């Protein structure tokens, strides 16, 4: 579990490194490369998934679909960084040993259905998902940054899946 927490913390630090380099205008500007959404929309999406999971670990049940959607995260870099710092603090204070995991229930929506569907999961599974989900969105953000803001400093592995990074090291 320690490695999984560390990896999520690393993903959030990469996001913070990018946010620190962006103005509100750059963060919130719609991009044709992102199908009209902004980098801020993608950062908001990533951060809200962290908020949703981490604020419901004690409850034992959550729904990414029913998360709070705070559009200020997508338009204000300072707000996005505050939310990110909160997620980092929550990750660093999870009271788990390396051999313990927490059982959770995730509620999800399916297109065309009005009821929520329940899925058994664990905190470790969801943390693995959040890291991969974040990396996926960082790949989209990277495309936008490279094309529209080439002055922004990017980590060589930004948006690259962990398995690909490991494969390239062989």
PyMOL commands that place a pseudoatom at each C-alpha (Angstrom):
pseudoatom trace, name=CA, resn=UNK, resi=1, chain=A, elem=C, hetatm=0, pos=[0.000, 0.000, 0.000]
pseudoatom trace, name=CA, resn=UNK, resi=2, chain=A, elem=C, hetatm=0, pos=[2.904, 2.362, 0.685]
pseudoatom trace, name=CA, resn=UNK, resi=3, chain=A, elem=C, hetatm=0, pos=[4.072, 2.223, -2.926]
pseudoatom trace, name=CA, resn=UNK, resi=4, chain=A, elem=C, hetatm=0, pos=[0.542, 2.892, -4.158]
pseudoatom trace, name=CA, resn=UNK, resi=5, chain=A, elem=C, hetatm=0, pos=[0.196, 5.921, -1.907]
pseudoatom trace, name=CA, resn=UNK, resi=6, chain=A, elem=C, hetatm=0, pos=[3.604, 7.183, -3.035]
pseudoatom trace, name=CA, resn=UNK, resi=7, chain=A, elem=C, hetatm=0, pos=[2.629, 6.808, -6.699]
pseudoatom trace, name=CA, resn=UNK, resi=8, chain=A, elem=C, hetatm=0, pos=[-0.581, 8.805, -6.186]
pseudoatom trace, name=CA, resn=UNK, resi=9, chain=A, elem=C, hetatm=0, pos=[1.380, 11.477, -4.347]
pseudoatom trace, name=CA, resn=UNK, resi=10, chain=A, elem=C, hetatm=0, pos=[3.815, 11.597, -7.281]
pseudoatom trace, name=CA, resn=UNK, resi=11, chain=A, elem=C, hetatm=0, pos=[0.941, 12.040, -9.762]
pseudoatom trace, name=CA, resn=UNK, resi=12, chain=A, elem=C, hetatm=0, pos=[-0.454, 14.907, -7.687]
pseudoatom trace, name=CA, resn=UNK, resi=13, chain=A, elem=C, hetatm=0, pos=[2.978, 16.535, -7.434]
pseudoatom trace, name=CA, resn=UNK, resi=14, chain=A, elem=C, hetatm=0, pos=[3.273, 16.412, -11.242]
pseudoatom trace, name=CA, resn=UNK, resi=15, chain=A, elem=C, hetatm=0, pos=[-0.085, 18.157, -11.496]
pseudoatom trace, name=CA, resn=UNK, resi=16, chain=A, elem=C, hetatm=0, pos=[1.007, 20.790, -8.977]
pseudoatom trace, name=CA, resn=UNK, resi=17, chain=A, elem=C, hetatm=0, pos=[4.212, 21.393, -10.952]
pseudoatom trace, name=CA, resn=UNK, resi=18, chain=A, elem=C, hetatm=0, pos=[2.096, 22.167, -14.016]
pseudoatom trace, name=CA, resn=UNK, resi=19, chain=A, elem=C, hetatm=0, pos=[-0.447, 24.298, -12.161]
pseudoatom trace, name=CA, resn=UNK, resi=20, chain=A, elem=C, hetatm=0, pos=[2.363, 26.409, -10.699]
pseudoatom trace, name=CA, resn=UNK, resi=21, chain=A, elem=C, hetatm=0, pos=[3.375, 27.354, -14.254]
pseudoatom trace, name=CA, resn=UNK, resi=22, chain=A, elem=C, hetatm=0, pos=[-0.084, 28.287, -15.552]
pseudoatom trace, name=CA, resn=UNK, resi=23, chain=A, elem=C, hetatm=0, pos=[-2.004, 31.534, -15.430]
pseudoatom trace, name=CA, resn=UNK, resi=24, chain=A, elem=C, hetatm=0, pos=[-5.749, 31.453, -14.823]
pseudoatom trace, name=CA, resn=UNK, resi=25, chain=A, elem=C, hetatm=0, pos=[-6.250, 32.331, -18.499]
pseudoatom trace, name=CA, resn=UNK, resi=26, chain=A, elem=C, hetatm=0, pos=[-4.129, 29.394, -19.692]
pseudoatom trace, name=CA, resn=UNK, resi=27, chain=A, elem=C, hetatm=0, pos=[-5.680, 27.034, -17.148]
pseudoatom trace, name=CA, resn=UNK, resi=28, chain=A, elem=C, hetatm=0, pos=[-9.269, 27.880, -18.083]
pseudoatom trace, name=CA, resn=UNK, resi=29, chain=A, elem=C, hetatm=0, pos=[-9.002, 28.510, -21.825]
pseudoatom trace, name=CA, resn=UNK, resi=30, chain=A, elem=C, hetatm=0, pos=[-11.020, 26.159, -24.050]
pseudoatom trace, name=CA, resn=UNK, resi=31, chain=A, elem=C, hetatm=0, pos=[-8.815, 24.190, -26.429]
pseudoatom trace, name=CA, resn=UNK, resi=32, chain=A, elem=C, hetatm=0, pos=[-9.702, 22.698, -29.792]
pseudoatom trace, name=CA, resn=UNK, resi=33, chain=A, elem=C, hetatm=0, pos=[-7.135, 19.984, -29.027]
pseudoatom trace, name=CA, resn=UNK, resi=34, chain=A, elem=C, hetatm=0, pos=[-9.227, 19.040, -25.985]
pseudoatom trace, name=CA, resn=UNK, resi=35, chain=A, elem=C, hetatm=0, pos=[-12.522, 19.122, -27.930]
pseudoatom trace, name=CA, resn=UNK, resi=36, chain=A, elem=C, hetatm=0, pos=[-13.485, 22.485, -26.453]
pseudoatom trace, name=CA, resn=UNK, resi=37, chain=A, elem=C, hetatm=0, pos=[-12.690, 21.683, -22.833]
pseudoatom trace, name=CA, resn=UNK, resi=38, chain=A, elem=C, hetatm=0, pos=[-9.818, 23.336, -21.009]
pseudoatom trace, name=CA, resn=UNK, resi=39, chain=A, elem=C, hetatm=0, pos=[-6.793, 21.962, -19.207]
pseudoatom trace, name=CA, resn=UNK, resi=40, chain=A, elem=C, hetatm=0, pos=[-8.525, 23.226, -16.077]
pseudoatom trace, name=CA, resn=UNK, resi=41, chain=A, elem=C, hetatm=0, pos=[-11.528, 21.012, -16.853]
pseudoatom trace, name=CA, resn=UNK, resi=42, chain=A, elem=C, hetatm=0, pos=[-9.209, 17.998, -16.936]
pseudoatom trace, name=CA, resn=UNK, resi=43, chain=A, elem=C, hetatm=0, pos=[-7.418, 19.029, -13.742]
pseudoatom trace, name=CA, resn=UNK, resi=44, chain=A, elem=C, hetatm=0, pos=[-10.823, 19.530, -12.075]
pseudoatom trace, name=CA, resn=UNK, resi=45, chain=A, elem=C, hetatm=0, pos=[-11.941, 16.087, -13.192]
pseudoatom trace, name=CA, resn=UNK, resi=46, chain=A, elem=C, hetatm=0, pos=[-8.813, 14.409, -11.761]
pseudoatom trace, name=CA, resn=UNK, resi=47, chain=A, elem=C, hetatm=0, pos=[-8.939, 16.317, -8.477]
pseudoatom trace, name=CA, resn=UNK, resi=48, chain=A, elem=C, hetatm=0, pos=[-12.651, 15.772, -7.925]
pseudoatom trace, name=CA, resn=UNK, resi=49, chain=A, elem=C, hetatm=0, pos=[-12.186, 12.013, -8.244]
pseudoatom trace, name=CA, resn=UNK, resi=50, chain=A, elem=C, hetatm=0, pos=[-9.569, 12.209, -5.475]
pseudoatom trace, name=CA, resn=UNK, resi=51, chain=A, elem=C, hetatm=0, pos=[-11.921, 14.340, -3.360]
pseudoatom trace, name=CA, resn=UNK, resi=52, chain=A, elem=C, hetatm=0, pos=[-14.772, 11.924, -3.921]
pseudoatom trace, name=CA, resn=UNK, resi=53, chain=A, elem=C, hetatm=0, pos=[-12.854, 8.817, -2.878]
pseudoatom trace, name=CA, resn=UNK, resi=54, chain=A, elem=C, hetatm=0, pos=[-10.803, 10.289, -0.033]
pseudoatom trace, name=CA, resn=UNK, resi=55, chain=A, elem=C, hetatm=0, pos=[-13.709, 12.055, 1.622]
pseudoatom trace, name=CA, resn=UNK, resi=56, chain=A, elem=C, hetatm=0, pos=[-15.735, 8.827, 1.684]
pseudoatom trace, name=CA, resn=UNK, resi=57, chain=A, elem=C, hetatm=0, pos=[-13.205, 6.220, 2.858]
pseudoatom trace, name=CA, resn=UNK, resi=58, chain=A, elem=C, hetatm=0, pos=[-14.638, 6.324, 6.388]
pseudoatom trace, name=CA, resn=UNK, resi=59, chain=A, elem=C, hetatm=0, pos=[-18.205, 6.089, 5.034]
pseudoatom trace, name=CA, resn=UNK, resi=60, chain=A, elem=C, hetatm=0, pos=[-17.263, 3.075, 2.930]
pseudoatom trace, name=CA, resn=UNK, resi=61, chain=A, elem=C, hetatm=0, pos=[-19.397, 4.043, -0.062]
pseudoatom trace, name=CA, resn=UNK, resi=62, chain=A, elem=C, hetatm=0, pos=[-18.902, 6.586, -2.842]
pseudoatom trace, name=CA, resn=UNK, resi=63, chain=A, elem=C, hetatm=0, pos=[-19.863, 7.498, -6.393]
pseudoatom trace, name=CA, resn=UNK, resi=64, chain=A, elem=C, hetatm=0, pos=[-17.552, 9.258, -8.822]
pseudoatom trace, name=CA, resn=UNK, resi=65, chain=A, elem=C, hetatm=0, pos=[-20.680, 10.026, -10.844]
pseudoatom trace, name=CA, resn=UNK, resi=66, chain=A, elem=C, hetatm=0, pos=[-22.307, 11.877, -7.935]
pseudoatom trace, name=CA, resn=UNK, resi=67, chain=A, elem=C, hetatm=0, pos=[-19.208, 13.893, -7.047]
pseudoatom trace, name=CA, resn=UNK, resi=68, chain=A, elem=C, hetatm=0, pos=[-19.420, 17.602, -6.372]
pseudoatom trace, name=CA, resn=UNK, resi=69, chain=A, elem=C, hetatm=0, pos=[-18.531, 19.561, -9.493]
pseudoatom trace, name=CA, resn=UNK, resi=70, chain=A, elem=C, hetatm=0, pos=[-16.767, 22.796, -8.564]
pseudoatom trace, name=CA, resn=UNK, resi=71, chain=A, elem=C, hetatm=0, pos=[-16.109, 24.753, -11.742]
pseudoatom trace, name=CA, resn=UNK, resi=72, chain=A, elem=C, hetatm=0, pos=[-13.868, 27.178, -9.849]
pseudoatom trace, name=CA, resn=UNK, resi=73, chain=A, elem=C, hetatm=0, pos=[-11.247, 24.408, -9.837]
pseudoatom trace, name=CA, resn=UNK, resi=74, chain=A, elem=C, hetatm=0, pos=[-11.291, 24.559, -13.653]
pseudoatom trace, name=CA, resn=UNK, resi=75, chain=A, elem=C, hetatm=0, pos=[-10.907, 28.339, -13.854]
pseudoatom trace, name=CA, resn=UNK, resi=76, chain=A, elem=C, hetatm=0, pos=[-8.796, 29.382, -10.858]
pseudoatom trace, name=CA, resn=UNK, resi=77, chain=A, elem=C, hetatm=0, pos=[-5.283, 27.946, -10.460]
pseudoatom trace, name=CA, resn=UNK, resi=78, chain=A, elem=C, hetatm=0, pos=[-5.156, 28.883, -6.774]
pseudoatom trace, name=CA, resn=UNK, resi=79, chain=A, elem=C, hetatm=0, pos=[-8.360, 26.951, -6.057]
pseudoatom trace, name=CA, resn=UNK, resi=80, chain=A, elem=C, hetatm=0, pos=[-7.092, 23.940, -8.006]
pseudoatom trace, name=CA, resn=UNK, resi=81, chain=A, elem=C, hetatm=0, pos=[-3.839, 23.982, -6.023]
pseudoatom trace, name=CA, resn=UNK, resi=82, chain=A, elem=C, hetatm=0, pos=[-5.744, 24.253, -2.731]
pseudoatom trace, name=CA, resn=UNK, resi=83, chain=A, elem=C, hetatm=0, pos=[-7.840, 21.208, -3.631]
pseudoatom trace, name=CA, resn=UNK, resi=84, chain=A, elem=C, hetatm=0, pos=[-4.689, 19.361, -4.695]
pseudoatom trace, name=CA, resn=UNK, resi=85, chain=A, elem=C, hetatm=0, pos=[-2.942, 20.162, -1.389]
pseudoatom trace, name=CA, resn=UNK, resi=86, chain=A, elem=C, hetatm=0, pos=[-5.994, 18.902, 0.494]
pseudoatom trace, name=CA, resn=UNK, resi=87, chain=A, elem=C, hetatm=0, pos=[-5.909, 15.620, -1.459]
pseudoatom trace, name=CA, resn=UNK, resi=88, chain=A, elem=C, hetatm=0, pos=[-2.191, 15.266, -0.748]
pseudoatom trace, name=CA, resn=UNK, resi=89, chain=A, elem=C, hetatm=0, pos=[-2.784, 15.789, 2.975]
pseudoatom trace, name=CA, resn=UNK, resi=90, chain=A, elem=C, hetatm=0, pos=[-5.575, 13.202, 2.976]
pseudoatom trace, name=CA, resn=UNK, resi=91, chain=A, elem=C, hetatm=0, pos=[-3.380, 10.676, 1.161]
pseudoatom trace, name=CA, resn=UNK, resi=92, chain=A, elem=C, hetatm=0, pos=[-0.492, 11.231, 3.567]
pseudoatom trace, name=CA, resn=UNK, resi=93, chain=A, elem=C, hetatm=0, pos=[-2.750, 10.717, 6.569]
pseudoatom trace, name=CA, resn=UNK, resi=94, chain=A, elem=C, hetatm=0, pos=[-4.489, 7.519, 5.487]
pseudoatom trace, name=CA, resn=UNK, resi=95, chain=A, elem=C, hetatm=0, pos=[-4.217, 5.219, 8.485]
pseudoatom trace, name=CA, resn=UNK, resi=96, chain=A, elem=C, hetatm=0, pos=[-3.312, 1.971, 6.754]
pseudoatom trace, name=CA, resn=UNK, resi=97, chain=A, elem=C, hetatm=0, pos=[-0.536, -0.533, 7.140]
pseudoatom trace, name=CA, resn=UNK, resi=98, chain=A, elem=C, hetatm=0, pos=[1.145, -2.121, 4.146]
pseudoatom trace, name=CA, resn=UNK, resi=99, chain=A, elem=C, hetatm=0, pos=[-0.909, -5.312, 4.690]
pseudoatom trace, name=CA, resn=UNK, resi=100, chain=A, elem=C, hetatm=0, pos=[-4.307, -3.758, 5.333]
pseudoatom trace, name=CA, resn=UNK, resi=101, chain=A, elem=C, hetatm=0, pos=[-6.892, -2.638, 2.828]
pseudoatom trace, name=CA, resn=UNK, resi=102, chain=A, elem=C, hetatm=0, pos=[-10.350, -1.164, 3.181]
pseudoatom trace, name=CA, resn=UNK, resi=103, chain=A, elem=C, hetatm=0, pos=[-13.427, -2.648, 1.511]
pseudoatom trace, name=CA, resn=UNK, resi=104, chain=A, elem=C, hetatm=0, pos=[-15.620, -0.081, -0.240]
pseudoatom trace, name=CA, resn=UNK, resi=105, chain=A, elem=C, hetatm=0, pos=[-18.768, 0.070, -2.337]
pseudoatom trace, name=CA, resn=UNK, resi=106, chain=A, elem=C, hetatm=0, pos=[-18.741, 2.218, -5.451]
pseudoatom trace, name=CA, resn=UNK, resi=107, chain=A, elem=C, hetatm=0, pos=[-22.053, 3.368, -6.881]
pseudoatom trace, name=CA, resn=UNK, resi=108, chain=A, elem=C, hetatm=0, pos=[-22.044, 4.077, -10.610]
pseudoatom trace, name=CA, resn=UNK, resi=109, chain=A, elem=C, hetatm=0, pos=[-24.422, 5.193, -13.321]
pseudoatom trace, name=CA, resn=UNK, resi=110, chain=A, elem=C, hetatm=0, pos=[-24.934, 3.513, -16.665]
pseudoatom trace, name=CA, resn=UNK, resi=111, chain=A, elem=C, hetatm=0, pos=[-26.213, 5.414, -19.680]
pseudoatom trace, name=CA, resn=UNK, resi=112, chain=A, elem=C, hetatm=0, pos=[-29.938, 4.983, -20.119]
pseudoatom trace, name=CA, resn=UNK, resi=113, chain=A, elem=C, hetatm=0, pos=[-30.572, 3.751, -16.562]
pseudoatom trace, name=CA, resn=UNK, resi=114, chain=A, elem=C, hetatm=0, pos=[-31.850, 5.901, -13.699]
pseudoatom trace, name=CA, resn=UNK, resi=115, chain=A, elem=C, hetatm=0, pos=[-30.719, 3.722, -10.807]
pseudoatom trace, name=CA, resn=UNK, resi=116, chain=A, elem=C, hetatm=0, pos=[-27.188, 3.438, -9.436]
pseudoatom trace, name=CA, resn=UNK, resi=117, chain=A, elem=C, hetatm=0, pos=[-25.316, 0.149, -9.632]
pseudoatom trace, name=CA, resn=UNK, resi=118, chain=A, elem=C, hetatm=0, pos=[-23.238, -1.020, -6.656]
pseudoatom trace, name=CA, resn=UNK, resi=119, chain=A, elem=C, hetatm=0, pos=[-19.757, -2.514, -7.128]
pseudoatom trace, name=CA, resn=UNK, resi=120, chain=A, elem=C, hetatm=0, pos=[-17.539, -4.023, -4.449]
pseudoatom trace, name=CA, resn=UNK, resi=121, chain=A, elem=C, hetatm=0, pos=[-14.043, -2.593, -4.492]
pseudoatom trace, name=CA, resn=UNK, resi=122, chain=A, elem=C, hetatm=0, pos=[-11.160, -1.747, -2.193]
pseudoatom trace, name=CA, resn=UNK, resi=123, chain=A, elem=C, hetatm=0, pos=[-9.228, 1.365, -1.363]
pseudoatom trace, name=CA, resn=UNK, resi=124, chain=A, elem=C, hetatm=0, pos=[-6.079, -0.031, -2.979]
pseudoatom trace, name=CA, resn=UNK, resi=125, chain=A, elem=C, hetatm=0, pos=[-7.960, -0.808, -6.205]
pseudoatom trace, name=CA, resn=UNK, resi=126, chain=A, elem=C, hetatm=0, pos=[-9.416, 2.693, -6.292]
pseudoatom trace, name=CA, resn=UNK, resi=127, chain=A, elem=C, hetatm=0, pos=[-6.047, 4.314, -5.593]
pseudoatom trace, name=CA, resn=UNK, resi=128, chain=A, elem=C, hetatm=0, pos=[-4.566, 2.345, -8.501]
pseudoatom trace, name=CA, resn=UNK, resi=129, chain=A, elem=C, hetatm=0, pos=[-7.464, 3.549, -10.645]
pseudoatom trace, name=CA, resn=UNK, resi=130, chain=A, elem=C, hetatm=0, pos=[-7.052, 7.186, -9.563]
pseudoatom trace, name=CA, resn=UNK, resi=131, chain=A, elem=C, hetatm=0, pos=[-3.356, 7.188, -10.457]
pseudoatom trace, name=CA, resn=UNK, resi=132, chain=A, elem=C, hetatm=0, pos=[-4.001, 5.621, -13.881]
pseudoatom trace, name=CA, resn=UNK, resi=133, chain=A, elem=C, hetatm=0, pos=[-6.980, 7.925, -14.451]
pseudoatom trace, name=CA, resn=UNK, resi=134, chain=A, elem=C, hetatm=0, pos=[-4.819, 10.942, -13.583]
pseudoatom trace, name=CA, resn=UNK, resi=135, chain=A, elem=C, hetatm=0, pos=[-2.032, 9.828, -15.913]
pseudoatom trace, name=CA, resn=UNK, resi=136, chain=A, elem=C, hetatm=0, pos=[-4.559, 9.354, -18.736]
pseudoatom trace, name=CA, resn=UNK, resi=137, chain=A, elem=C, hetatm=0, pos=[-5.845, 12.915, -18.339]
pseudoatom trace, name=CA, resn=UNK, resi=138, chain=A, elem=C, hetatm=0, pos=[-2.284, 14.221, -18.014]
pseudoatom trace, name=CA, resn=UNK, resi=139, chain=A, elem=C, hetatm=0, pos=[-1.566, 12.715, -21.444]
pseudoatom trace, name=CA, resn=UNK, resi=140, chain=A, elem=C, hetatm=0, pos=[-4.372, 14.838, -22.879]
pseudoatom trace, name=CA, resn=UNK, resi=141, chain=A, elem=C, hetatm=0, pos=[-3.154, 17.894, -20.999]
pseudoatom trace, name=CA, resn=UNK, resi=142, chain=A, elem=C, hetatm=0, pos=[0.368, 17.261, -22.287]
pseudoatom trace, name=CA, resn=UNK, resi=143, chain=A, elem=C, hetatm=0, pos=[-0.841, 17.370, -25.897]
pseudoatom trace, name=CA, resn=UNK, resi=144, chain=A, elem=C, hetatm=0, pos=[-2.418, 20.750, -25.244]
pseudoatom trace, name=CA, resn=UNK, resi=145, chain=A, elem=C, hetatm=0, pos=[0.649, 22.063, -23.445]
pseudoatom trace, name=CA, resn=UNK, resi=146, chain=A, elem=C, hetatm=0, pos=[3.101, 20.939, -26.124]
pseudoatom trace, name=CA, resn=UNK, resi=147, chain=A, elem=C, hetatm=0, pos=[1.052, 22.520, -28.904]
pseudoatom trace, name=CA, resn=UNK, resi=148, chain=A, elem=C, hetatm=0, pos=[-0.313, 25.655, -27.248]
pseudoatom trace, name=CA, resn=UNK, resi=149, chain=A, elem=C, hetatm=0, pos=[2.136, 26.444, -24.420]
pseudoatom trace, name=CA, resn=UNK, resi=150, chain=A, elem=C, hetatm=0, pos=[5.576, 25.094, -25.398]
pseudoatom trace, name=CA, resn=UNK, resi=151, chain=A, elem=C, hetatm=0, pos=[7.268, 27.278, -22.758]
pseudoatom trace, name=CA, resn=UNK, resi=152, chain=A, elem=C, hetatm=0, pos=[5.787, 25.131, -19.943]
pseudoatom trace, name=CA, resn=UNK, resi=153, chain=A, elem=C, hetatm=0, pos=[8.347, 22.712, -18.508]
pseudoatom trace, name=CA, resn=UNK, resi=154, chain=A, elem=C, hetatm=0, pos=[7.202, 19.095, -18.772]
pseudoatom trace, name=CA, resn=UNK, resi=155, chain=A, elem=C, hetatm=0, pos=[8.493, 15.963, -17.100]
pseudoatom trace, name=CA, resn=UNK, resi=156, chain=A, elem=C, hetatm=0, pos=[9.637, 13.442, -19.745]
pseudoatom trace, name=CA, resn=UNK, resi=157, chain=A, elem=C, hetatm=0, pos=[7.175, 10.847, -18.414]
pseudoatom trace, name=CA, resn=UNK, resi=158, chain=A, elem=C, hetatm=0, pos=[4.199, 13.170, -17.994]
pseudoatom trace, name=CA, resn=UNK, resi=159, chain=A, elem=C, hetatm=0, pos=[1.102, 11.312, -19.211]
pseudoatom trace, name=CA, resn=UNK, resi=160, chain=A, elem=C, hetatm=0, pos=[2.961, 8.049, -19.774]
pseudoatom trace, name=CA, resn=UNK, resi=161, chain=A, elem=C, hetatm=0, pos=[1.505, 4.938, -18.142]
pseudoatom trace, name=CA, resn=UNK, resi=162, chain=A, elem=C, hetatm=0, pos=[3.523, 3.296, -15.367]
pseudoatom trace, name=CA, resn=UNK, resi=163, chain=A, elem=C, hetatm=0, pos=[3.827, 0.052, -17.339]
pseudoatom trace, name=CA, resn=UNK, resi=164, chain=A, elem=C, hetatm=0, pos=[5.246, 1.946, -20.317]
pseudoatom trace, name=CA, resn=UNK, resi=165, chain=A, elem=C, hetatm=0, pos=[7.746, 3.797, -18.122]
pseudoatom trace, name=CA, resn=UNK, resi=166, chain=A, elem=C, hetatm=0, pos=[8.833, 0.451, -16.623]
pseudoatom trace, name=CA, resn=UNK, resi=167, chain=A, elem=C, hetatm=0, pos=[9.043, -1.204, -20.056]
pseudoatom trace, name=CA, resn=UNK, resi=168, chain=A, elem=C, hetatm=0, pos=[11.212, 1.608, -21.420]
pseudoatom trace, name=CA, resn=UNK, resi=169, chain=A, elem=C, hetatm=0, pos=[13.637, 1.190, -18.505]
pseudoatom trace, name=CA, resn=UNK, resi=170, chain=A, elem=C, hetatm=0, pos=[14.345, -2.461, -19.462]
for i in range(1, 170): cmd.bond("trace and resi %d" % i, "trace and resi %d" % (i + 1))
show_as sticks, trace
zoom trace
